[in-house]
Amino acid sequence: MATGSRPLLPVAPGVELGGTSDDFFQLTEQPKRVAVMGAGYIGVELASMLRALGSSVTLVCRADRPLRRFDPMLGIALGKEMEASGVQFSGSTLVTGLTRTQGGITIQTEGEVLSGFDCVLWAIGRGAVTQGLGLEAAAVELTAEGRIKVDDFQNTSASGIYAVGDVASAVALTPAAIAAGRRLSDRLFGGQPDSKVDLSEVATVIFTHPPIGTVGLSEPEACQRFGAENIRVYESRFTNLYYAVSDNRRPTHMKLVTLLPDEKMLGVHAIGMGADELIQGFAVALKLGATKKDFDRTLAIHPTAAEEMVTMTRHRQGRLDGGPQP
Ligand SMILES: Cc1cc2nc3c(=O)[nH]c(=O)nc-3n(C[C@H](O)[C@H](O)[C@H](O)COP(=O)(O)OP(=O)(O)OC[C@H]3O[C@@H](n4cnc5c(N)ncnc54)[C@H](O)[C@@H]3O)c2cc1C
């Protein structure tokens, strides 16, 4: 079973006046006034891209910051950067209906009316594709979230039926789906009975403007798991050298989340120019169990953004709320 996931839509009259990320890729003309509903990674990527192309963009974000599943530093810094780029934020949450008038699409919410859009994009989450497959008849169980339930080896609850990718995994990323499929075929057909995918410390990039690179635990996750008193956080804010002669100097933020007493690296988070390309190497360091001392022993590449990762000194105790705003 590898049927993937599909975009979720709310239940409200006129919902079909909006499209999804699938429809976004079918656009033949650039929309001028866009509302993106939802501020997860797909929503912020679509909003960032359309704004960079010159569209007027309203991002409807129900939390106090975008990307609330990621380290708070990332979402707060991204929100500020998106606002500076001209993206308008709306906190309206419960949509009660969409209508089309001559002036464009109007979105009614419980709090306010947003109007004048020529494109509305739903990015409120994705659900596993499990319907119509006869899973009940085959006794394939689902999780509370609606995904196919699998163990570490991709076995479902039904003997001889396996599931990989978005339909079964909380890590909904292409490399995670591919790796799960490869490890499973190695196990079933390649003579490797212990082969299984390791979905810990998966690095990911959010392709916003600026980009985000992140791997490992966020500060709140680390504090929950190990206790805030055992977490030490290093932070840095600087301007990439690229902007040295520019009046429009965009900040870069970085954070290292470490576990005392030996400051084992639990999480590496960055937003700013170059964050997308630098995170993969730090994911290797995390997988190898690197400590802050290992980072410090590594001589920096000057002048790059990544050098900041191995020269940070300012630290504080971890906080459940993710620390002061960047
Ligand atoms: C807008 C967007 C941006 C993304 N960006 C990234 C990114 O930058 N990096 C990243 O790593 N991941 C990204 N992802 C996530 C990534 O696309 C998924 O994690 C990945 O595609 C999951 O692979 P999969 O094989 O499980 O499912 P899918 O790629 O969804 O493939 C499932 C396939 O099964 C088919 N199918 C469904 N039902 C049936 C059926 N009954 N019979 C036969 N076939 C069926 C579908 O048509 C589809 O072809 C993004 C996702 C979206 C929506």
The ligand as an SDF file (V2000), in Angstrom:
LIG
                    3D

 53 58  0  0  0  0  0  0  0  0999 V2000
    2.7620   20.8470   -2.2510 C   0  0  0  0  0  0  0  0  0  0  0  0
    3.6510   19.7830   -1.7000 C   0  0  0  0  0  0  0  0  0  0  0  0
    5.0080   20.0330   -1.5700 C   0  0  0  0  0  0  0  0  0  0  0  0
    5.8550   19.0460   -1.0630 C   0  0  0  0  0  0  0  0  0  0  0  0
    7.1640   19.3450   -0.9710 N   0  0  0  0  0  0  0  0  0  0  0  0
    8.0060   18.4000   -0.5430 C   0  0  0  0  0  0  0  0  0  0  0  0
    9.4080   18.6500   -0.5180 C   0  0  0  0  0  0  0  0  0  0  0  0
    9.8650   19.7300   -0.8660 O   0  0  0  0  0  0  0  0  0  0  0  0
   10.2280   17.6560   -0.1030 N   0  0  0  0  0  0  0  0  0  0  0  0
    9.7480   16.4340    0.2820 C   0  0  0  0  0  0  0  0  0  0  0  0
   10.5340   15.5650    0.6310 O   0  0  0  0  0  0  0  0  0  0  0  0
    8.4230   16.1630    0.2800 N   0  0  0  0  0  0  0  0  0  0  0  0
    7.5440   17.1190   -0.1320 C   0  0  0  0  0  0  0  0  0  0  0  0
    6.2030   16.8510   -0.1600 N   0  0  0  0  0  0  0  0  0  0  0  0
    5.7100   15.5650    0.3730 C   0  0  0  0  0  0  0  0  0  0  0  0
    5.8820   14.4590   -0.6480 C   0  0  0  0  0  0  0  0  0  0  0  0
    5.2750   14.8530   -1.8580 O   0  0  0  0  0  0  0  0  0  0  0  0
    5.2320   13.1800   -0.1180 C   0  0  0  0  0  0  0  0  0  0  0  0
    5.7210   12.8890    1.1680 O   0  0  0  0  0  0  0  0  0  0  0  0
    5.5570   12.0060   -1.0340 C   0  0  0  0  0  0  0  0  0  0  0  0
    5.0540   12.2500   -2.3180 O   0  0  0  0  0  0  0  0  0  0  0  0
    4.9460   10.7210   -0.4600 C   0  0  0  0  0  0  0  0  0  0  0  0
    5.1560    9.6730   -1.3680 O   0  0  0  0  0  0  0  0  0  0  0  0
    4.1080    8.4900   -1.4530 P   0  0  0  0  0  0  0  0  0  0  0  0
    4.6710    7.5480   -2.4700 O   0  0  0  0  0  0  0  0  0  0  0  0
    3.7790    7.9940   -0.1190 O   0  0  0  0  0  0  0  0  0  0  0  0
    2.7560    9.1520   -2.0080 O   0  0  0  0  0  0  0  0  0  0  0  0
    2.4400    9.9210   -3.3620 P   0  0  0  0  0  0  0  0  0  0  0  0
    3.6480   10.5630   -3.9350 O   0  0  0  0  0  0  0  0  0  0  0  0
    1.2560   10.7750   -3.0440 O   0  0  0  0  0  0  0  0  0  0  0  0
    2.0530    8.7610   -4.3630 O   0  0  0  0  0  0  0  0  0  0  0  0
    0.8720    7.9960   -4.1800 C   0  0  0  0  0  0  0  0  0  0  0  0
    0.4660    7.4680   -5.5350 C   0  0  0  0  0  0  0  0  0  0  0  0
   -0.5440    6.4830   -5.3700 O   0  0  0  0  0  0  0  0  0  0  0  0
   -1.5340    6.6890   -6.3510 C   0  0  0  0  0  0  0  0  0  0  0  0
   -2.8000    6.0840   -5.8760 N   0  0  0  0  0  0  0  0  0  0  0  0
   -3.6570    6.5660   -4.9390 C   0  0  0  0  0  0  0  0  0  0  0  0
   -4.6920    5.7210   -4.7830 N   0  0  0  0  0  0  0  0  0  0  0  0
   -4.4960    4.6890   -5.6240 C   0  0  0  0  0  0  0  0  0  0  0  0
   -5.2200    3.4990   -5.9270 C   0  0  0  0  0  0  0  0  0  0  0  0
   -6.3690    3.2050   -5.3340 N   0  0  0  0  0  0  0  0  0  0  0  0
   -4.7080    2.6770   -6.8500 N   0  0  0  0  0  0  0  0  0  0  0  0
   -3.5470    2.9570   -7.4710 C   0  0  0  0  0  0  0  0  0  0  0  0
   -2.8180    4.0590   -7.2350 N   0  0  0  0  0  0  0  0  0  0  0  0
   -3.2800    4.9070   -6.3230 C   0  0  0  0  0  0  0  0  0  0  0  0
   -1.6040    8.1980   -6.4930 C   0  0  0  0  0  0  0  0  0  0  0  0
   -2.1900    8.5590   -7.7060 O   0  0  0  0  0  0  0  0  0  0  0  0
   -0.1200    8.5430   -6.4510 C   0  0  0  0  0  0  0  0  0  0  0  0
    0.4670    8.4500   -7.7070 O   0  0  0  0  0  0  0  0  0  0  0  0
    5.3310   17.7990   -0.6670 C   0  0  0  0  0  0  0  0  0  0  0  0
    3.9630   17.5370   -0.7870 C   0  0  0  0  0  0  0  0  0  0  0  0
    3.1290   18.5100   -1.3020 C   0  0  0  0  0  0  0  0  0  0  0  0
    1.6540   18.2240   -1.4050 C   0  0  0  0  0  0  0  0  0  0  0  0
  1  2  1  0
  2  3  1  0
  2 52  2  0
  3  4  2  0
  4  5  1  0
  4 50  1  0
  5  6  2  0
  6  7  1  0
  6 13  1  0
  7  8  2  0
  7  9  1  0
  9 10  1  0
 10 11  2  0
 10 12  1  0
 12 13  2  0
 13 14  1  0
 14 15  1  0
 14 50  1  0
 15 16  1  0
 16 17  1  0
 16 18  1  0
 18 19  1  0
 18 20  1  0
 20 21  1  0
 20 22  1  0
 22 23  1  0
 23 24  1  0
 24 25  2  0
 24 26  1  0
 24 27  1  0
 27 28  1  0
 28 29  2  0
 28 30  1  0
 28 31  1  0
 31 32  1  0
 32 33  1  0
 33 34  1  0
 33 48  1  0
 34 35  1  0
 35 36  1  0
 35 46  1  0
 36 37  1  0
 36 45  1  0
 37 38  2  0
 38 39  1  0
 39 40  1  0
 39 45  2  0
 40 41  1  0
 40 42  2  0
 42 43  1  0
 43 44  2  0
 44 45  1  0
 46 47  1  0
 46 48  1  0
 48 49  1  0
 50 51  2  0
 51 52  1  0
 52 53  1  0
M  END
$$$$
